[in-house]
């Protein structure tokens, strides 16, 4: 299992883009790993947004 490849798969889905040669190619992936990577990516994204808002709205 290549975790880096699964991270790329989640990020492609997150941003809605993928290279042409990667479309339609599905390797054996563990759905639990994909869900875990997706949850971490969402938490990092939301944490970054909260940090930016906190820095901008600082009195």
C-alpha positions, 0 to 999 in steps of 0.5 A: 500500500502506497500512502503517498499515492492515496494522499494524491488520490484524495487531493485530486478528488478534493480539488477536482483535478487529476492528470489525464493518465491517472483518470480511470486507473484504480489500484487496490486501495483500502477505503478506510485509509482513503477516508482517514486521509480525507478527514486529515486533509479536511481538518488541515484545511479547516485549521488553516482557514481558522488560523487565517481568520484569527490572524486577520480579525485580531484586534 
